[in-house]
């Protein structure tokens, strides 16, 4: 995580230098979205090539999707009561609320979904060489995206002031993100006789950090629950990537900030900045860092408490 955050910070200074160059701003925006499309394509390849996961998808998939949806929406809905305390406006803050901006955002979401589905289909068919969607390629593209995001932040350095201006109020975001996830896990547990609240919570508090949370669940629980955890947390990330414009319109700009959880620090950050505004992007970054640090603790506690 240190390297990723360093790359994000490294992009801020060149972004500040180029802030008045409209062509550079446009090119960086296109590059950022291009890396997102590439990441989701590779993620689809990875999931599609996992034969065990595909075979169990009809059972574990439904459970994972349900947990992921309930936990994501639980966090998003918890932001509604405090939205007025975080009201900030920039030139792009209301973009998603406008008709043109909303539909433009949804078209972008469909492109993201299309990239993921194409990758998933190619992964199932095992068409591409495995090195193409290995960890190195994914990591390089992710790091390129973070540099681009850092440059986008450098275009509006005034956005940094939001965390300072909000003071201790900013802590309400991670607290309610966690509270909403816990409520969502409880609701999800009501749908399944073979999954108790503790199992649903263990999968849900991965907060979109699917790689680490899946590894922890594999060590502490069953392979089946580990697969559910993977699906639930991949869905959390994918859902925010697709639904950010819709969530902003229905629940306010803090909804995708909380819904993203840990991916608010990387993959989901560009979309939040684009449709909610740069200042909400900084809130997503702050919340994502807190969630990333807490995921190992929360997953471990959820699966071991009361055992």
C-alpha positions, 0 to 999 in steps of 0.5 A: 500500500505504501508504494501505491500511496507514494505514486498517488502523491507523486502525481500531484506535483506534475498535475499542479504544474499542468493545471492550466493546460486544458489539453493535459487535463483532458488527456489525463482524464482519458488516461484515467478512465482507460486504466479503469477499463483495463483493470476491470477487463483483467479482473473479469479474466481472472474470475472467469479463469477460476474454474472452481469459482465458476462451478460454484457460482450458482450457489456461492455467487448468489450468497456473495452478491447478496452480502455484497449488495446489502453491505454496500447499500448499508454503508451508502444509506448511512451517509444520508443523515450526515450529508448536510454536514459535509456539503461542499460544492465545486465546479463538478460537485453537481455534475452527476445530479444534472440530467446530462451528467447523470446519463453520461455517467451511466454510459461510462458505467455500461462501458465498465460493465462491458469491459468486465463481461468481455474479460469474464467471457474470455477468461471462461474460454481460456483464450488469452495467455495466463501471463496477460492477466497475472499479478504484474500486469494488473499491478502496473496498470493500477499504479499507472492509474494512481499516478493519473489520479494524483495528477487529477488531484493536483489540478485542484489543490484547494480540495485538500482543505476539505479534511482540515475544514471538516475537523473531527466530523470527518471521522463520522464517515468511516464510523458509519461506513462500518456501522452500515456494513454491519447492519447490511451483513445482518440483513443478508444473514436473514436470507440464508439458513446455512449462513449465520450473521458471523459468517456474513459479517466476516465476508462483508467487512472485507470492505471491497479489499477482496484479495486480503479479506479472502486470504484471511477468511481462507485461513480462519474459515472454510473455502466456501466462505472464502469464495463468498467473501471474494464474490461479495467484495469484488461486487462491492468494488464493481457496484460502486464503479457502475452505480456511482452516478445513480447513488449520488443522484438518489442518496447524495455524494457521500454514498459512493464514498462510503459504499466504496470502502477500501477501493475508495483509495484506488480503483473507485476513486476516479469515478467519485472524483469525476461525478461527485467532485475532487473534494469528495474524492479526498473524502473517499481517499481518507475513508479508503485508507482507514478501511484498508488498515482496519480490514485485517482487524475487522475480518479476524474479529468477525470470524473469531469473536464468540467462537 
